[in-house]
Amino acid sequence: MGQAFTYDNAPVTLVPTPEDMAARIMTFAPATDAEALKLLRTRFPESTLSMRVAALDFLLRRRRRAGRPQ
């Protein structure tokens, strides 16, 4: 007789990474860092402040690499 239940060992990630959060925010093209942080707060209310700050840091580093002013 077979097993009644099978288990999938693939990890499930429900919490977005800072990179994912930054990518979603960049679709709105925030003009300032304050606007980006506000978007992060409204779009990801369940995320901790440290996750939102990490996403903002990712955005800032991405802008510097692209040669855009902060």
Buried (B, 14 or more C-beta within 10 A) or exposed (E): EEEEEEEEEEEEEEEBEBEBBBBBBBEEEBEEEEEBBEBBEEBBEEBEEEBBBBBBEBBBEBBEEEEEEE
